């Protein structure tokens, strides 16, 4: 991770850690880079429903146009739609303005390369150097100054692409959608309506400050209640920028990313679409997923946390499926990044093809007890302190055949603790107390 860019872009408190000035400067670098060969660069911008997204959108567009490139605005849309538009419409790059599953006070800039993948490496380092004033960039003048273009047509083409993927109608299916008061609000209902489903919504009244607030993939309780009350066939919960999807089965039970990977891998293998009979998962996936798939003859490659690492592993090994327990699922045949709405369509296809409810599709998945906690900290390096290491050792002994994972968040000032095993809650408490005793918790 760099000074500004973490595992999922430049993220922080709007107008504190991430300001309009930062967005303008990022736009300057992108604009100059895309116009470097003498042609007019084209950069597409999408945003979620946070109030600060509008401020950052205009600042970013100002930087792009001041550098001699054109900024195309998709307005409120999803991260995967930006990826799709970039690679299908010949853009130099794209930017999604979102802090994903974080609360509305935060925001972020996700940079997407011309191939539709998340930008990484040397270019991000050059952006950080410009942000720190290490070099200057020329300003465009006269007719070379760029323009801003309303490009809602790009979002509509993405909608058309999603509609082209299912092979069967959803008519007769009763579906709940939790849009997290975010980007999915503008897309998911339109897709399911067009495919014939009877749609019930929650988290679909964005007001700029309620994105992810007690709703969406990190808080599926409302969707569970909706599915039970309305006796729906299935429910899908997205996060703020709709690159995640969590399911709720007909019983109102949550089926997370591990469950989606399990049923998708089995279906793809039966259709001879699962390349190398293997998938990519992260260290956060339940060990039960890996063992359950092994019984089916399907192997798992384990990567660090982050859909970028999952995708890199998929490309390296030629895999067609990968994802995270959090709901980032990548179907490489159709996308280069996690796509929550696309994932929901793939799950619907699997249910309809098998002619059985979601609960039946996950019956063979045996999961171990798992608990997770995020602790706000001022200094994430606390995980390297001796007292914390000793606490981890004690917790691991308590778990026996289970496991414990302690890692710094790549997107927030937090430390994440994952424990797996019968004593998971007690193990987490041992490590959490050690961190608190070090006095580095936020607000201490």
TAHUMO-V450124 format. One line per field, one symbol per residue. ss: DSSP state (H for helix, E for strand, C for the rest). phi: phi as a letter, one per 20 degrees, with the letter a starting at -180 (. if undefined). burial: b if it has 16 or more other ideal C-beta (glycine too) atoms within 10 Angstrom, else e. Layout:
# TAHUMO-V450124
ss=???
phi=???
burial=???
This chain:
# TAHUMO-V450124
ss=CCCCEECCEEEEEECCCECHHHHHHHHHHHHHHHCCCCCCCEEEEEECCCHHHHHHHHHHHHHHHHCCCEEEEEEECCHHHHHHHHHHHCCCEEEEECCCCCCCCEEEEEEECCCCCECCCHHHHHHHHHHCCCCCCCCCCHHHCCCEEECHHHHHHHHHHHHHHCCCCCCCCEEEEECCCCHHHHCHHHHHHHCCCEEEEECCCCCCCCCCCCCCCCCCHHHHHHHHHHCCCEEEEECCCCCCEEEECCCCCEECHHHHHHHHHHHHHHCCCCHHHEEEEECCCCHHHHHHHHHCCCEEEEECCCHHHHHHHHHHHCCCEEECCCCCEEECCCCCCCCHHHHHHHHHHHHHHHCCCHHHHCCCCCCCCEEEEEEEECCHHHHHCHHHHHHHHHHHHHHCCCEEEEEECCCCCEEEEEEECCCHHHHHHHHHHHHHHCCCECCC
phi=.efdedfcnecrffmcfcdffgffffffffffffdfeneffccdccbeefgfffgfffffffffffendedddemfbdgfffgffgfedmefabcdeadleffffebacdecffeneffbnfffffffffgemebdcfefclfeffcdcfcfffffffgffgfeffecfegnedcecdellcffgecffgffffenfedcdbmccfcncdfmflbnfebefffgfffffelefaccdddgdmedbcdcffenefdegfffffffffffffeldefmlbcdcdfeffgffffffgfendeceddffpfffffgfffgdmfdbarcgfofddeffdbdbfcffggffffggffffelbfffffdfeeddegbcbbddfcecffgfefgfffffffffffffmffbcccbffecbfbddccccqfdgffffffffffffffmdfgne
burial=eeebbbbbbbbbebeeebbbebbbbbbbbbbbbbbeeeeebbbbbbbbbbebbebbbbbbbbbbbbbbbbbbbbbbbbbbbbbbbbbebebbbbbbbbbbbbebebbbbbbbbeebbbbeeeebeebbebbeeeeeeeebeeeeebebeebeebbeebbebbeeebeeebeebbbbbbbbbbbbbbbbbebbeebebbbbbbbbebeeebbbeebbbbbbebbbebbbeeebbbbbbbbbbbbbbbbbbbebbbbbbbbbbbbbbbbbbeeeebbeebbbbbebbbbbbbebbeeeebebbebebbbbbbbbbbeeeebbbbbbbbbbbbbbebbbbbbbbbbbbbbbbbbbeeeeebeebbeebebbebbebebebeebebbebeebeebbeebbebbeebbbebbbbbbbbbbbbbbbbebbeebbbbbbebbeebebbeee
